[in-house]
Amino acid sequence: MARQLEIGGRYVGEGQPAFVVAEIGINHNGELETAKRIIDAAKLAGCDAVKFQKRTPELCVPPAQRDLIRETPWGPMTYMNYRRRIEFASEEYDEIDRYCRDRQLIWFASPWDEPSVDFLERYDPPCYKIPSAALTDDDLIRRMRETGKPLILSTGMSTMEQIRTAVEVVGRKNLLIAHCTSTYPCRPEELNLRMILTLRDEFDCPVGYSGHEVGLQTTYAAVVLGACFIERHATLDRAMWGSDQAASVEPSGLGRLVRDIRTIEQALGDGQKRVYDSELPVLQKLRRKN
């Protein structure tokens, strides 16, 4: 089983610093300039990557929801038209690809349907994330597996048996698993962070954490428990319109998140007891017998 995998020239897994992903998702609300500002915030914060979501609305929106009217910042519109309004196409992804490459920032996406995998393959992303909603979509998972790229399996709203089945479909060669609870925002008592240990013990592969909570404390706890990658939704302002904004991290929070994760990693050490040079003056002063 691979305990480390390479993503965009960066090794992720055992013994490596946590791979920090700013999930832009649909927090751009269909505005390319907003997406670019979040990319800039992620770069400034020191994130390793940004992630988007790609859908084909005609395939992803259930027929019963297509004509439902939704209130939006652009006025009332059907849910189908709303999904089309916020979906980026080739023009926007061409610019996102250029923008991230210029800033030497990794980007990838969660495809929600097979044509979206084909669309994203044009940009040769270093990995894909299987969204929690698609954990039981074997055909989509197989299409992603065909790319030969590392796959991050998100496990929100899933049973252990469903996770085991998805792992068998993905295969374990290029597998990373993200512990996740799909509530936006998620209450601390439902985060169940010890699942990071459970998943790591059962599947013996790199396991990370995709968080939707308010605040940063519990994300730090995930790092202490051994999460080798961290994903948090990123936004310019949590008060912005959109379903994921309230569970997202603003630019200043992103900076604190990365800074504090790196401090925690230094503080964890290697588990080998030693006497540090900085302790010697105190030892000589206070210890009566050596």
PERAQUI-V896705 format. One record per residue. N is the residue number from 1. PSI is psi in degrees with one decimal (NA if undefined). BURIAL is + if it has 16 or more other ideal C-beta (glycine too) atoms within 10 Angstrom, else -. D_LAST is the distance of its C-alpha to the last C-alpha in Angstrom with 1 decimal. Layout:
N,PSI,BURIAL,D_LAST ; N,PSI,BURIAL,D_LAST
This chain:
1,136.0,-,45.9 ; 2,121.9,+,45.1 ; 3,-8.3,-,41.8 ; 4,141.1,-,42.6 ; 5,149.7,+,46.0 ; 6,128.8,-,47.3 ; 7,107.6,+,49.2 ; 8,37.6,+,50.8 ; 9,3.9,-,48.4 ; 10,125.3,-,45.3 ; 11,135.0,-,43.3 ; 12,126.4,+,42.8 ; 13,-158.6,+,40.5 ; 14,129.9,-,37.2 ; 15,0.0,-,34.6 ; 16,152.5,+,36.9 ; 17,150.1,+,37.0 ; 18,135.1,+,39.3 ; 19,112.8,+,42.9 ; 20,122.0,+,44.4 ; 21,126.2,+,48.1 ; 22,111.3,+,50.3 ; 23,103.5,+,53.1 ; 24,-37.0,+,56.2 ; 25,-120.4,+,58.4 ; 26,17.2,+,61.6 ; 27,-9.1,+,60.1 ; 28,-13.3,+,62.2 ; 29,33.5,+,65.3 ; 30,9.3,+,67.3 ; 31,115.2,-,66.7 ; 32,-40.8,-,65.5 ; 33,-34.6,-,64.4 ; 34,-43.2,+,62.3 ; 35,-42.2,+,60.6 ; 36,-35.8,+,60.0 ; 37,-35.5,-,58.4 ; 38,-38.1,+,56.0 ; 39,-46.0,+,55.3 ; 40,-41.4,-,54.5 ; 41,-40.3,+,52.2 ; 42,-41.0,+,50.3 ; 43,-46.6,+,50.0 ; 44,-36.1,-,48.7 ; 45,-20.7,+,46.2 ; 46,16.7,-,44.7 ; 47,153.3,+,46.1 ; 48,-25.4,+,46.5 ; 49,161.2,+,49.9 ; 50,153.6,+,52.8 ; 51,143.1,+,54.9 ; 52,178.0,+,58.5 ; 53,138.8,+,60.7 ; 54,126.4,+,64.0 ; 55,153.3,+,66.9 ; 56,103.0,+,70.5 ; 57,-36.7,+,71.9 ; 58,-23.4,-,74.9 ; 59,-29.2,-,72.7 ; 60,-21.4,+,69.8 ; 61,118.0,+,71.8 ; 62,142.7,-,73.3 ; 63,-37.3,-,77.1 ; 64,-17.8,-,77.0 ; 65,-11.0,-,74.8 ; 66,-37.4,-,76.6 ; 67,4.7,-,79.3 ; 68,138.1,-,77.2 ; 69,133.1,-,77.3 ; 70,136.6,-,74.0 ; 71,129.5,-,73.6 ; 72,167.6,+,71.9 ; 73,-14.9,-,71.5 ; 74,14.1,-,74.5 ; 75,172.9,-,76.6 ; 76,136.9,-,77.5 ; 77,161.5,-,77.5 ; 78,155.6,-,77.4 ; 79,-36.5,+,74.0 ; 80,-46.3,+,75.1 ; 81,-33.7,+,76.0 ; 82,-45.5,+,72.7 ; 83,-38.3,+,70.8 ; 84,-36.1,+,72.9 ; 85,-35.0,-,72.4 ; 86,0.4,+,68.6 ; 87,126.1,+,68.5 ; 88,144.4,+,67.8 ; 89,-164.7,-,70.1 ; 90,-42.7,-,70.1 ; 91,-44.7,-,70.6 ; 92,-42.0,+,67.5 ; 93,-30.1,+,65.3 ; 94,-43.6,-,66.5 ; 95,-39.0,-,65.2 ; 96,-43.3,+,61.9 ; 97,-46.4,-,61.3 ; 98,-44.7,-,62.1 ; 99,-43.6,+,60.1 ; 100,-39.5,+,56.9 ; 101,-41.3,-,57.3 ; 102,-30.2,-,57.7 ; 103,6.8,-,54.5 ; 104,45.8,-,52.6 ; 105,126.6,+,52.0 ; 106,139.8,+,52.3 ; 107,148.0,+,55.0 ; 108,-173.3,+,56.2 ; 109,165.5,+,58.0 ; 110,108.6,+,58.7 ; 111,135.3,+,62.2 ; 112,-0.2,+,64.0 ; 113,164.2,+,66.8 ; 114,-42.5,+,67.8 ; 115,-29.0,-,69.9 ; 116,-31.5,+,66.9 ; 117,-47.1,+,64.9 ; 118,-41.4,-,67.7 ; 119,-48.6,+,67.8 ; 120,-26.8,+,64.1 ; 121,-23.3,+,64.2 ; 122,-28.2,-,66.2 ; 123,-1.5,+,63.0 ; 124,56.2,-,60.8 ; 125,154.6,+,57.9 ; 126,-13.7,+,54.6 ; 127,173.8,+,54.4 ; 128,153.2,+,56.1 ; 129,129.4,+,55.0 ; 130,111.7,+,56.8 ; 131,153.6,+,57.3 ; 132,-36.6,+,56.7 ; 133,-20.7,-,60.5 ; 134,9.8,+,61.2 ; 135,-27.8,+,58.7 ; 136,7.4,-,61.7 ; 137,85.2,+,64.0 ; 138,-38.5,-,63.8 ; 139,-42.4,-,66.4 ; 140,-42.6,+,64.6 ; 141,-42.1,+,61.3 ; 142,-37.5,-,63.0 ; 143,-41.7,+,64.5 ; 144,-38.9,+,61.1 ; 145,-34.5,+,59.7 ; 146,-22.5,-,62.6 ; 147,-19.0,+,61.3 ; 148,6.1,-,58.3 ; 149,156.8,+,55.9 ; 150,140.5,+,52.7 ; 151,128.6,+,53.6 ; 152,115.8,+,51.5 ; 153,113.5,+,52.7 ; 154,137.8,+,52.5 ; 155,19.1,+,52.4 ; 156,152.8,+,53.6 ; 157,40.1,-,56.2 ; 158,149.0,+,55.8 ; 159,164.0,-,55.1 ; 160,-36.0,-,52.7 ; 161,-39.9,-,55.8 ; 162,-38.0,-,57.3 ; 163,-44.0,+,54.0 ; 164,-41.2,-,54.0 ; 165,-44.3,+,57.6 ; 166,-39.3,+,57.1 ; 167,-38.9,+,54.2 ; 168,-35.9,-,56.6 ; 169,-42.9,+,59.2 ; 170,-40.5,+,56.8 ; 171,159.3,-,55.2 ; 172,-0.9,-,51.5 ; 173,-44.7,-,51.5 ; 174,39.1,+,51.5 ; 175,132.5,+,50.3 ; 176,147.0,+,48.0 ; 177,136.1,+,48.1 ; 178,117.9,+,47.8 ; 179,139.6,+,47.1 ; 180,144.2,+,49.5 ; 181,121.5,+,51.3 ; 182,62.7,-,54.8 ; 183,137.5,-,55.2 ; 184,103.9,-,55.7 ; 185,163.4,+,53.8 ; 186,137.2,+,51.6 ; 187,146.8,-,50.1 ; 188,-38.6,-,46.3 ; 189,-7.3,-,47.0 ; 190,6.1,-,48.9 ; 191,-36.0,+,46.5 ; 192,54.5,-,44.8 ; 193,-23.0,+,42.0 ; 194,-10.3,-,40.5 ; 195,-23.5,+,43.6 ; 196,-43.7,+,41.7 ; 197,-40.7,-,39.5 ; 198,-46.5,-,42.6 ; 199,-40.8,+,44.5 ; 200,-41.5,+,41.8 ; 201,-39.5,-,41.2 ; 202,-41.1,-,45.0 ; 203,-10.9,+,46.1 ; 204,49.5,-,43.1 ; 205,169.7,+,44.2 ; 206,127.8,+,43.1 ; 207,131.8,+,43.3 ; 208,-164.1,+,43.5 ; 209,128.1,+,44.7 ; 210,108.7,+,48.0 ; 211,143.9,+,47.8 ; 212,22.7,+,50.6 ; 213,169.8,+,48.8 ; 214,133.2,+,49.0 ; 215,176.1,-,45.8 ; 216,-14.9,+,42.8 ; 217,-44.4,-,40.0 ; 218,-24.9,-,41.0 ; 219,-38.1,+,41.3 ; 220,-39.9,+,37.7 ; 221,-35.4,+,36.9 ; 222,-38.5,+,38.9 ; 223,-43.0,+,36.7 ; 224,-34.9,-,33.5 ; 225,-6.3,+,35.3 ; 226,12.2,+,35.9 ; 227,123.7,+,39.4 ; 228,-9.3,+,39.9 ; 229,151.4,+,42.9 ; 230,130.8,+,43.9 ; 231,126.8,+,47.5 ; 232,141.0,+,48.7 ; 233,140.1,+,52.3 ; 234,142.7,+,52.8 ; 235,163.9,+,55.4 ; 236,-30.2,+,56.5 ; 237,122.3,-,57.1 ; 238,-14.8,+,56.4 ; 239,-2.6,-,59.7 ; 240,157.5,+,61.7 ; 241,139.3,-,64.2 ; 242,150.4,+,63.2 ; 243,-23.4,-,61.7 ; 244,-5.7,+,58.2 ; 245,-41.2,+,57.7 ; 246,-25.4,-,56.1 ; 247,19.4,+,53.4 ; 248,169.6,+,52.7 ; 249,131.8,+,50.2 ; 250,167.1,+,51.6 ; 251,-44.1,+,50.6 ; 252,-36.5,-,48.0 ; 253,-36.3,+,46.4 ; 254,-42.6,+,46.4 ; 255,-43.7,+,44.5 ; 256,-38.9,-,41.8 ; 257,-52.7,+,41.7 ; 258,-44.9,+,41.0 ; 259,-46.8,-,38.6 ; 260,-31.8,-,36.5 ; 261,-42.9,+,36.6 ; 262,-36.1,-,35.1 ; 263,-42.5,-,32.3 ; 264,-42.4,-,31.7 ; 265,-39.8,-,31.6 ; 266,-41.0,-,29.0 ; 267,-27.7,-,26.9 ; 268,-33.3,-,27.2 ; 269,-158.8,-,25.2 ; 270,0.8,-,25.0 ; 271,2.9,-,23.0 ; 272,123.2,-,20.2 ; 273,133.8,-,16.7 ; 274,161.7,-,14.9 ; 275,119.8,-,12.6 ; 276,149.7,-,15.4 ; 277,-35.0,-,15.7 ; 278,-18.1,-,16.9 ; 279,-17.8,-,13.6 ; 280,-43.9,-,11.7 ; 281,-37.8,-,13.4 ; 282,-41.5,-,12.7 ; 283,-47.9,-,8.9 ; 284,-30.1,-,9.0 ; 285,-38.0,-,11.5 ; 286,-26.1,-,10.5 ; 287,125.6,-,6.9 ; 288,-31.7,-,6.8 ; 289,133.6,-,3.8 ; 290,NA,-,0.0
